[in-house]
Amino acid sequence: MAMNVKPVPTLDDRINEIRLATAEIINREILPNEGKLWVGLSDSANQPNEAREEAKELRRHVQNEVRKAGLWAPHLPEEFGGMGLTFLQHAYMNEVLSYSPGASSLFGVVAPNSGNQKILVKYGTPEQHEKWLKPLVDGTMQSGFSMTEPHNPGSDPRALTTRAVLEGDEWVINGHKWFTSNGHAADFYIVMCRTADPDAPGEGNDKMTQIIVPKDTPGVNIVRGVPVWGRPSSHCEIIYDNVRVPKENQLGRTGTGHQAAQDRLGAGRVYHCMNSIGSMWRAFDLMIERLTTREVHGGEKLEDKQFMQGFIAESYMDIQSARLMTIHCAEKMESGADPRTDISAIKIYVPAAYHRVVDRAIQVWGAAGVSGDLPLAGMYQGARTLRLADGPDEVHKILIAKLILRRYHSGETWDFGN
Ligand SMILES: Cc1cc2nc3c(=O)[nH]c(=O)nc-3n(C[C@H](O)[C@H](O)[C@H](O)COP(=O)(O)OP(=O)(O)OC[C@H]3O[C@@H](n4cnc5c(N)ncnc54)[C@H](O)[C@@H]3O)c2cc1C
């Protein structure tokens, strides 16, 4: 089933062009080849060589088509080889390119490289752009983002204990991290380090600095890829043991690490939510496909059963509400209004809606729903994981309540129109 994307009358021409051109590539190049494109990447190396070579060739072909269509690297400015999109243009593109799982990598957007690229664009010096950003964009280097620690709550970034101390012209780093995604393939990590003690003078948020650490630096010990959902993974546990890197590897001023992490997450959460909406859209189409073709007791189609009709209505409402909340948040961000309440709200609501929509699609497909023949099982795990990553739900709920109560305590009430 192809993705049905038509121009949206309320959107400007450029956003409509981008959405249509993206859908064209998804429908023409990616959906018909989904079964072949990822051979050798996500499954075992036991796949025949021919199939792996064919997959590589297919991916190269699609990437060329994407470049020809001017859709490469939507997250980067033109001077760094990207599309130079505005925030809203990028957000609207994501809901289309995420219709097919993994497709974003064929458009030059691969986490955590994409987030690291954005941090390097904003905080990097011209020398750092040359040495780290350009190879990352060209694809000759890979990277990881190393913040979360096994012994401290990731939901409270002020609790991180990985320490960097300046000795002469070098940072000396000691600490223990885990869930550094892409850790095996990465050539360098951006490591979140404490550069001032918790009780030192100054704001709690000004005591962290992000530092670039090449993987081959002595003292960088990859303990393991932490298994995720019962499978080996490249989310790595890493011990940094007296790791020495030049002072110029720090990103931005000393103490701006927390702010840089916030920059990464704020807009990133809107993009992730638009990605989830694209995935829900796909799950919805797959669910309807099965409902309208599968015959059950007495020769009736599943679509004739009221339980199943309930699934359609509930999934429709989940997708629409998640999408409109996310667009409202994105518009607020674009207009310069304070989006924090809405960012937290979508961070909670959208993965939960995604989870419900995929869960229903799996139910409708029966055993096939949890099989590797359909993208639903992977989506289900992705949706569940999203409730933890980028800040767990509970922390965002606390923030929403705090921001709303602050408004009421200051004598104002909430204006839901703005
Ligand atoms: C697949 C995957 C990929 C990841 N990739 C990366 C990566 O590339 N780089 C990186 O640095 N990290 C990464 N992470 C880590 C992720 O960012 C953290 O897991 C997340 O920030 C939560 O931190 P934590 O696991 O330490 O949970 P904790 O902070 O220990 O929280 C555990 C639970 O406690 C509850 N909780 C926490 N605080 C409160 C509170 N104040 N009130 C009430 N309840 C609360 C919540 O239910 C929460 O889920 C990844 C995680 C996953 C699963």
The ligand as an ORCA input file, in Angstrom:
! r2SCAN-3c Opt
* xyz 0 1
  C      17.654      2.156     23.088
  C      18.243      3.270     23.912
  C      19.200      4.106     23.352
  C      19.811      5.081     24.118
  N      20.789      5.849     23.555
  C      21.492      6.710     24.334
  C      22.644      7.413     23.815
  O      22.999      7.312     22.633
  N      23.352      8.197     24.667
  C      23.019      8.355     25.980
  O      23.719      9.068     26.685
  N      21.922      7.718     26.502
  C      21.166      6.901     25.719
  N      20.088      6.210     26.251
  C      19.755      6.374     27.667
  C      18.494      7.180     27.948
  O      18.668      8.522     27.599
  C      18.181      6.994     29.450
  O      17.804      5.651     29.616
  C      17.100      7.896     29.956
  O      17.564      9.230     30.021
  C      16.630      7.470     31.350
  O      17.711      7.363     32.248
  P      17.913      6.033     33.130
  O      17.852      4.849     32.231
  O      19.138      6.223     33.945
  O      16.635      5.948     34.049
  P      16.393      6.638     35.529
  O      16.763      8.088     35.469
  O      17.064      5.772     36.530
  O      14.849      6.498     35.632
  C      14.207      5.226     35.773
  C      12.733      5.421     35.991
  O      12.516      6.092     37.221
  C      11.329      6.879     37.132
  N      11.696      8.259     37.509
  C      12.850      8.915     37.256
  N      12.832     10.137     37.795
  C      11.647     10.268     38.416
  C      11.011     11.303     39.170
  N      11.639     12.487     39.361
  N       9.776     11.089     39.664
  C       9.135      9.910     39.449
  N       9.677      8.901     38.748
  C      10.905      9.070     38.242
  C      10.852      6.797     35.690
  O       9.789      5.869     35.588
  C      12.054      6.289     34.933
  O      11.710      5.535     33.787
  C      19.424      5.264     25.476
  C      18.423      4.442     26.031
  C      17.831      3.470     25.266
  C      16.791      2.585     25.913
*
